[in-house]
Amino acid sequence: MPIVSRRRIGRIIKERGLVSAYTRKKYRVHAVRSNEAAVPILFDLDAREIIGYSAGAYKNAELVHKAFLTVNGSLFDIQMFHTDRGSEFDNALIDELLDSFQISRSLSM
């Protein structure tokens, strides 16, 4: 059996109009990335105070939303929500919650 290159095999497949059953996943360009969001860094305090928490199998916006629900006291007393630029924080659910309680957003680098 002769040894042939991938290029020759590809050319033969193309000439005969064949399609491979094997496909490679193609890179998709995402419209907006959370690391490139236009939200500024408003401050960087190191209070290290936990005011809400939640745990779950997946790190997503619902988990962050549940953490807000465990906050003792009024959410209207919170003035700033400072996080990293994870995609779980850049979500319509979190945006709606922050807007409802008039909480400003700040993202770290």
Residue pairs with C-beta under 8 A, 6 or more apart in sequence:
13 19
13 20
32 90
34 85
34 86
34 87
34 89
34 90
35 85
37 85
37 90
37 107
39 105
39 106
39 107
40 106
40 107
41 106
41 107
41 108
41 109
42 80
42 82
42 104
42 106
43 80
43 82
43 106
44 82
44 108
45 82
51 71
51 72
51 73
51 78
52 67
52 68
52 69
52 70
52 71
53 67
53 70
54 63
54 64
54 66
54 67
54 69
54 70
55 63
56 62
56 63
56 66
59 86
59 88
60 88
60 91
61 88
61 89
61 91
61 93
61 94
62 93
63 88
64 88
64 89
64 91
64 94
65 93
65 94
65 97
68 75
68 97
71 78
75 101
75 103
76 101
76 102
78 101
78 103
79 103
79 104
80 103
80 104
80 105
80 106
81 98
81 103
81 104
81 105
81 106
82 105
82 106
82 107
82 108
83 89
83 105
83 106
83 107
83 108
84 107
84 108
85 107
85 108
85 109
88 94
89 107
97 103
98 104
98 105
